[in-house]
Structures are given as structure tokens and as C-alpha cells.
Amino acid sequence: GVLVHIPPDCFHSTVNVGAEPMRILAVYAPPGPEAELRRMDGVVIEPPKNP
């Protein structure tokens, strides 16, 4: 896996260059920008799994 820190107000994009589906764990602090992901077509947000 890879960890990337993206500073606030820094434009970026994510492209899957592999053959397998991409999985991302995104942490927003402070929260808020994740609301945009909920509006995007094709984005699946999975609830946390209980142990």
C-alpha cells in the first residue's frame, strides 16, 4: 500500500493504472470534502465492518 498526504487546497486526481479494482481509504481532517464523493456516479462508500 501507499500513504499520500495532500495539503488543503491542493488540486489532485486519482487514476487506477492497475488491472484490479482500486480500493482507497481516505481520511479527511477536518471532515467535509467527503460529501462530494457521495454525489459522484460510480463511487461506492462501504460502511465499517464490525469485528
DRENLUMKE-930346 format. One line per 10 residues: number of its first residue (from 1); their letters; for each residue z, y, x of N, C-alpha, C. Coordinates in pm, 1 decimal. Layout:
N
NUM = A = Z,Y,X,Z,Y,X,Z,Y,X ~ ...
***
This chain:
51
1 = GVLVHIPPDC = 0.0,-117.8,81.5,0.0,0.0,0.0,0.0,125.5,86.8 ~ -16.8,236.8,21.8,-24.4,365.9,89.4,59.8,466.2,12.9 ~ 125.9,553.9,85.2,202.6,662.6,25.2,135.9,793.5,63.3 ~ 112.8,879.2,-35.8,48.8,1007.5,-11.7,132.3,1116.1,-76.6 ~ 162.9,1221.8,-2.3,230.1,1339.4,-58.3,124.5,1445.8,-81.3 ~ 116.8,1495.0,-204.6,20.7,1600.0,-238.1,100.2,1723.2,-278.0 ~ 91.7,1830.8,-200.9,168.0,1951.4,-231.8,126.5,2011.8,-366.2 ~ 216.6,2087.3,-428.7,182.4,2153.9,-554.7,59.8,2244.0,-537.7 ~ -17.1,2255.8,-644.7,-135.8,2342.3,-649.1,-243.2,2302.7,-548.1 ~ -243.3,2178.1,-503.8,-344.8,2129.7,-410.7,-444.0,2043.1,-488.4
11 = FHSTVNVGAE = -570.6,2087.5,-496.8,-671.6,2009.7,-568.0,-693.9,1878.1,-494.8 ~ -702.8,1770.1,-571.1,-730.2,1639.4,-512.5,-796.1,1550.7,-617.9 ~ -850.9,1440.9,-573.8,-906.1,1341.1,-665.2,-878.7,1203.3,-607.3 ~ -891.8,1102.8,-691.5,-867.7,965.4,-650.3,-989.5,882.3,-686.8 ~ -1039.8,806.0,-591.5,-1156.7,721.4,-614.1,-1124.1,580.7,-565.5 ~ -1146.6,483.6,-650.3,-1127.7,344.5,-611.7,-1254.2,296.4,-541.7 ~ -1246.3,265.4,-413.2,-1362.2,217.4,-337.9,-1358.5,65.8,-319.1 ~ -1257.3,0.8,-377.0,-1245.6,-143.8,-365.1,-1308.4,-216.2,-482.6 ~ -1311.9,-348.2,-473.3,-1369.4,-431.1,-579.0,-1268.7,-461.6,-689.4 ~ -1140.8,-451.9,-659.2,-1035.1,-481.5,-756.0,-995.3,-355.2,-831.7
21 = PMRILAVYAP = -941.5,-371.2,-953.8,-889.9,-254.3,-1025.2,-778.7,-187.5,-943.7 ~ -773.3,-57.4,-949.1,-674.9,18.7,-872.7,-547.8,35.3,-955.0 ~ -434.7,22.9,-889.1,-305.1,48.6,-952.6,-239.4,162.9,-878.3 ~ -186.4,258.0,-953.7,-124.4,376.1,-894.4,15.1,393.6,-951.9 ~ 109.1,423.0,-866.6,241.5,467.4,-908.7,249.9,614.2,-870.5 ~ 250.0,701.0,-969.7,254.2,845.3,-944.8,391.3,898.9,-984.0 ~ 451.7,975.1,-894.5,582.0,1036.4,-919.7,563.1,1186.7,-918.9 ~ 597.0,1251.3,-1029.9,584.7,1396.4,-1041.8,723.2,1458.1,-1040.1 ~ 745.5,1552.2,-950.9,873.3,1622.1,-944.1,846.9,1768.2,-913.1 ~ 877.2,1858.8,-1002.3,933.9,1835.2,-1135.4,829.7,1775.3,-1228.5
31 = PGPEAELRRM = 875.0,1712.3,-1338.6,782.0,1648.8,-1431.5,695.2,1750.2,-1505.0 ~ 584.8,1702.3,-1559.4,496.9,1787.9,-1638.5,350.4,1752.1,-1627.4 ~ 293.5,1743.3,-1504.5,149.5,1718.0,-1491.7,104.3,1583.5,-1548.1 ~ 194.7,1488.5,-1564.7,154.6,1357.6,-1616.1,101.4,1365.3,-1758.9 ~ 131.2,1472.5,-1830.4,78.8,1489.2,-1966.7,-74.1,1492.4,-1966.0 ~ -133.6,1544.7,-1861.1,-280.2,1547.6,-1850.3,-337.0,1405.7,-1843.6 ~ -267.7,1314.3,-1775.8,-314.3,1175.6,-1766.9,-319.7,1111.2,-1904.6 ~ -224.8,1143.8,-1990.4,-221.0,1084.7,-2124.5,-341.9,1125.8,-2208.0 ~ -404.5,1237.2,-2175.7,-520.1,1285.7,-2251.5,-652.9,1231.2,-2198.4 ~ -652.2,1164.9,-2083.6,-776.0,1117.3,-2021.9,-819.4,983.1,-2081.2
41 = DGVVIEPPKN = -949.0,969.1,-2107.8,-1003.9,842.6,-2156.4,-994.3,736.0,-2047.7 ~ -959.0,615.0,-2087.3,-957.4,502.4,-1994.9,-830.8,487.9,-1912.9 ~ -737.3,581.0,-1924.3,-612.6,571.7,-1848.3,-512.9,489.3,-1928.9 ~ -454.8,388.9,-1866.0,-354.7,305.1,-1930.3,-220.6,334.0,-1864.8 ~ -125.2,376.6,-1944.6,9.5,402.1,-1893.9,98.2,289.9,-1944.7 ~ 150.3,209.8,-1852.2,231.8,95.2,-1889.0,378.4,133.8,-1888.3 ~ 453.5,88.6,-1990.0,597.2,115.1,-1989.4,664.2,33.4,-1879.0 ~ 782.0,76.1,-1834.1,852.4,-0.4,-1730.6,883.4,-141.5,-1780.0 ~ 879.2,-236.0,-1688.6,913.7,-374.4,-1722.4,1063.4,-394.2,-1702.5 ~ 1127.4,-459.4,-1799.4,1270.4,-488.8,-1786.7,1287.9,-610.9,-1697.9
51 = P = 1386.1,-606.6,-1608.0,1407.1,-722.3,-1518.3,1454.7,-844.8,-1592.4
***
